[in-house]
Amino acid sequence: MEQFLDSLKYDANGLIAGVVQDNDNGAVLMVAYMNRDAVKATLTTGRPTFWSRSRQKFWIKGETSGNIQAVKSVYVDCDKDCFVIKVDQKGAACHEGYRSCFFRQIDSEGKETIILEQLTESY
């Protein structure tokens, strides 16, 4: 494990991006950042663990909302600077109550259209 963690290419802040996808349909649910310890925790616990850049602390998806993610598989890209994490998602992945954080579509004029229905009134 340590050799693998050493081989990753973290950014200047010691972080690596994690793209979270729905295991069943491949929809992108969210993107979050992981440091070395978060990568290790994700791989060993089966729960996606991230580093909050704004709060400067670890967080596990669903620990406060109950909208948990269970890791099904993890992939690293060819440069070893980004992960794809396939999960089984329960409830909303987005902190705004949507199934995916990518609920807005942007047209060629910059107009935003909400394309998903909120799963919860407030989050």
C-alpha positions in Angstrom: 0.0 0.0 0.0 2.7 2.5 1.0 4.6 2.0 -2.3 1.4 2.7 -4.3 0.6 5.8 -2.2 4.2 7.0 -2.8 3.7 6.6 -6.6 0.8 9.0 -6.8 1.2 12.5 -8.2 -0.3 14.9 -5.7 -0.6 18.6 -6.4 1.3 21.3 -4.6 -1.2 21.1 -1.7 -0.7 17.3 -1.4 -4.1 16.6 -3.0 -5.4 14.4 -5.8 -8.8 14.6 -7.5 -11.4 11.9 -7.1 -14.2 11.7 -9.6 -17.1 9.8 -8.1 -19.4 7.8 -10.5 -22.5 5.8 -10.0 -21.5 2.2 -10.3 -24.8 1.2 -12.1 -25.0 3.8 -14.8 -21.7 5.7 -14.9 -23.2 9.1 -14.1 -20.7 11.5 -12.5 -22.0 12.2 -9.1 -19.3 14.5 -7.7 -15.6 15.5 -7.6 -13.7 15.9 -4.4 -10.1 16.0 -3.3 -8.1 13.4 -1.4 -4.7 13.6 0.4 -2.6 10.5 1.0 -4.5 9.5 4.2 -7.9 9.9 2.5 -6.8 7.7 -0.4 -5.6 5.0 2.0 -8.8 5.3 4.0 -11.0 5.0 0.9 -9.1 1.9 -0.3 -9.1 0.2 3.1 -12.6 1.1 4.4 -14.8 1.0 1.3 -16.1 4.5 2.2 -15.0 7.4 0.1 -12.9 9.7 2.3 -12.0 13.2 1.2 -10.0 16.2 2.4 -12.1 19.4 2.7 -10.0 22.3 1.3 -12.3 24.9 2.9 -12.6 23.3 6.4 -9.1 21.7 6.3 -10.3 18.4 7.7 -11.3 14.9 6.5 -14.9 14.0 5.6 -16.6 10.8 4.7 -19.5 11.1 2.3 -22.8 10.6 4.2 -21.4 10.8 7.7 -23.7 13.7 8.6 -26.3 13.5 5.8 -26.9 9.8 5.8 -26.5 9.8 2.0 -23.7 7.3 2.0 -21.6 5.9 -0.8 -20.2 2.4 -0.8 -17.0 2.0 -2.9 -17.4 -0.7 -5.6 -14.1 -0.1 -7.5 -11.3 2.5 -7.7 -9.3 3.4 -10.8 -6.2 5.6 -11.2 -5.4 7.3 -14.4 -2.3 6.9 -16.5 -0.5 9.8 -14.9 -1.5 8.7 -11.4 -2.9 12.1 -10.6 -6.7 11.4 -10.6 -9.0 8.7 -9.4 -12.4 7.4 -10.6 -14.3 6.0 -7.7 -17.3 3.9 -8.6 -19.9 3.8 -5.8 -23.4 2.6 -4.9 -25.0 5.9 -3.9 -27.9 6.1 -1.3 -29.8 9.4 -1.7 -28.3 12.7 -2.9 -24.6 13.0 -3.7 -24.9 16.8 -3.9 -25.0 19.0 -0.8 -27.8 20.9 -2.5 -30.0 17.7 -2.5 -29.5 16.5 -6.0 -28.6 13.0 -7.0 -25.5 14.4 -8.7 -23.5 17.7 -8.2 -23.7 18.1 -12.0 -27.4 19.1 -12.1 -26.9 22.2 -14.3 -26.5 22.1 -18.0 -24.9 25.1 -19.7 -25.8 26.1 -23.3 -23.6 28.0 -25.8 -24.8 31.3 -24.5 -23.9 30.5 -20.9 -27.6 29.9 -19.8 -28.0 27.4 -17.0 -30.8 24.9 -17.0 -31.4 22.6 -14.1 -31.7 19.1 -15.5 -32.2 17.0 -12.4 -34.8 16.9 -9.7 -33.9 17.6 -6.1 -34.1 14.5 -3.9 -34.5 16.6 -0.8 -36.0 20.0 0.0 -33.0 21.2 2.0 -29.8 19.5 2.8 
